[in-house]
């Protein structure tokens, strides 16, 4: 049965409570799906993994928007780096802790279930989708890091220009003072 026909595949509305989605998915499951899940209890966790993937996909959309704003307007590279830093931190956290539910699922399945659930088509489709999401998150994290480094470079150049301008002004003042001293002497 494809993922779109699974009973928990309802919506990707980010404002819905995941626990309500899970309960609705379990209640809408047909008898065949319930029997399969009763033989292999880990299949009851597939809706949770699906919700995890949908949540990550929504988060990545937000991070795309933040990075696009920084890419589009060169002035934001020096003025508003707080959103970029927050996005980078959230992406790092996602890359570190995002795979945990899949690792726990796989670990429990191999220790207690004889790896039956990991061969399930729905799980494999979820795992493939999750892998694509993690690759996208990694690309976005690298892009955010590059923008932050570019921002530091731009700020350093601006600081250097200001310092050079300050030095030129100080040099001109020194010349004027020396010329003024020789003129009165």
C-alpha positions as CSV (number, residue, x, y, z in Angstrom):
1,X,0.0,0.0,0.0
2,X,1.6,3.4,-1.0
3,X,2.1,6.0,1.7
4,X,-0.6,8.3,0.2
5,X,-3.1,5.6,0.9
6,X,-2.0,4.8,4.4
7,X,-4.6,5.9,7.0
8,X,-2.3,8.3,8.7
9,X,-1.4,10.2,5.6
10,X,-3.9,13.0,6.1
11,X,-2.4,16.4,5.9
12,X,0.8,18.4,6.3
13,X,-0.8,21.2,8.3
14,X,1.9,22.3,10.7
15,X,-0.7,23.6,13.3
16,X,-2.2,20.2,13.9
17,X,-1.1,18.4,17.1
18,X,0.9,15.3,16.1
19,X,-0.7,13.1,18.8
20,X,-4.1,13.9,17.3
21,X,-2.8,13.0,13.9
22,X,-1.5,9.7,15.2
23,X,-4.7,8.8,17.0
24,X,-6.8,9.7,14.0
25,X,-4.5,7.6,11.8
26,X,-4.8,4.6,14.1
27,X,-8.6,5.0,14.3
28,X,-8.9,5.3,10.5
29,X,-6.8,2.2,9.9
30,X,-8.6,-0.6,8.1
31,X,-8.8,-4.0,9.7
32,X,-6.0,-5.4,7.5
33,X,-3.6,-2.7,8.6
34,X,-4.5,-3.2,12.2
35,X,-3.9,-7.0,11.9
36,X,-0.5,-6.4,10.3
37,X,0.4,-3.9,13.0
38,X,-0.7,-6.4,15.7
39,X,1.6,-9.0,14.2
40,X,4.4,-6.5,14.1
41,X,3.8,-3.8,16.8
42,X,6.5,-1.5,15.4
43,X,4.3,-0.7,12.5
44,X,2.2,1.3,14.9
45,X,5.2,3.7,15.0
46,X,5.1,4.4,11.3
47,X,2.6,7.3,11.7
48,X,5.0,8.9,14.2
49,X,7.9,8.6,11.7
50,X,5.7,10.1,9.0
51,X,4.8,13.0,11.3
52,X,8.5,13.5,12.0
53,X,9.2,13.7,8.3
54,X,6.4,16.1,7.7
55,X,7.6,18.3,10.5
56,X,11.1,18.3,9.2
57,X,9.9,19.2,5.7
58,X,8.0,22.2,7.1
59,X,11.0,23.3,9.1
60,X,13.2,23.1,6.0
61,X,10.7,25.3,4.1
62,X,11.2,28.0,6.8
63,X,15.0,27.7,6.6
64,X,14.8,28.0,2.8
65,X,12.9,31.2,3.2
66,X,15.4,32.7,5.7
67,X,18.4,31.8,3.4
68,X,16.6,33.1,0.3
69,X,16.1,36.5,2.0
70,X,19.8,36.7,2.8
71,X,20.7,35.6,-0.7
72,X,18.3,38.1,-2.3
73,X,19.3,41.3,-0.5
74,X,23.0,42.0,0.0
75,X,22.2,44.5,2.8
76,X,20.8,41.8,5.0
77,X,24.2,40.1,4.9
78,X,25.6,42.8,7.2
79,X,22.5,44.0,9.0
80,X,20.3,41.2,10.3
81,X,22.4,38.1,11.0
82,X,20.4,37.0,14.0
83,X,17.8,35.1,11.8
84,X,20.6,33.5,9.9
85,X,22.4,32.4,13.1
86,X,19.1,31.0,14.5
87,X,18.5,29.1,11.3
88,X,22.0,27.7,11.3
89,X,21.7,26.6,14.9
90,X,18.3,24.9,14.3
91,X,19.7,23.1,11.2
92,X,22.7,21.9,13.2
93,X,20.3,20.6,15.9
94,X,18.1,18.9,13.2
95,X,21.1,17.2,11.7
96,X,22.2,16.0,15.2
97,X,18.9,14.9,16.7
98,X,16.6,14.4,13.7
99,X,17.7,10.9,12.9
100,X,17.2,9.6,16.4
101,X,13.6,8.2,16.0
102,X,14.8,6.2,13.0
103,X,17.8,5.0,14.8
104,X,15.7,3.9,17.8
105,X,13.2,2.2,15.5
106,X,16.0,0.3,13.6
107,X,17.8,-0.6,16.9
108,X,14.7,-2.0,18.6
109,X,13.7,-3.8,15.4
110,X,17.1,-5.5,15.1
111,X,17.2,-6.4,18.8
112,X,13.7,-7.5,19.5
113,X,11.9,-8.0,16.3
114,X,14.3,-9.9,14.0
115,X,14.5,-7.0,11.6
116,X,11.0,-7.6,10.3
117,X,9.8,-4.0,10.4
118,X,12.9,-2.6,8.6
119,X,12.0,-4.7,5.5
120,X,8.5,-3.2,5.4
121,X,7.8,-1.2,2.2
122,X,6.2,1.7,4.1
123,X,9.1,2.0,6.4
124,X,11.6,1.9,3.5
125,X,9.7,4.6,1.7
126,X,9.8,6.7,4.9
127,X,13.5,6.1,5.4
128,X,14.2,7.1,1.8
129,X,12.2,10.3,2.2
130,X,13.9,11.0,5.5
131,X,17.3,10.5,3.8
132,X,16.4,13.1,1.2
133,X,15.3,15.5,3.9
134,X,18.6,15.1,5.8
135,X,20.6,15.7,2.6
136,X,18.6,18.9,2.1
137,X,19.1,19.9,5.7
138,X,22.9,19.4,5.3
139,X,23.0,21.5,2.2
140,X,21.0,24.3,3.9
141,X,23.3,24.1,6.9
142,X,26.4,24.5,4.7
143,X,24.7,27.4,2.9
144,X,23.9,29.1,6.1
145,X,27.4,28.6,7.4
146,X,28.8,30.0,4.1
147,X,26.5,33.1,4.4
148,X,27.7,33.6,8.0
149,X,31.3,33.4,6.9
150,X,30.7,35.8,4.0
151,X,29.0,38.2,6.4
152,X,32.0,38.1,8.7
153,X,34.2,38.8,5.6
154,X,32.0,41.8,4.5
155,X,32.0,43.2,8.1
156,X,35.8,42.8,8.3
157,X,36.2,44.6,5.0
158,X,34.0,47.4,6.2
159,X,36.0,47.7,9.4
160,X,39.2,47.8,7.5
161,X,38.0,50.5,5.2
162,X,36.9,52.5,8.2
163,X,40.2,52.0,9.9
164,X,42.1,53.0,6.7
165,X,39.9,56.1,6.4
166,X,40.6,57.0,10.1
167,X,44.3,56.6,9.5
168,X,44.3,58.9,6.5
169,X,42.4,61.5,8.5
170,X,44.9,61.2,11.3
171,X,47.8,61.5,8.9
172,X,46.3,64.6,7.3
173,X,45.9,66.1,10.8
174,X,49.5,65.4,11.6
175,X,50.7,67.0,8.4
176,X,48.6,70.1,9.0
177,X,49.9,70.4,12.6
178,X,53.5,70.1,11.4
179,X,53.1,72.5,8.6
180,X,51.4,74.9,11.0
181,X,54.3,74.7,13.4
182,X,56.9,75.4,10.7
183,X,54.8,78.2,9.3
184,X,54.8,80.1,12.7
185,X,58.4,79.4,13.5
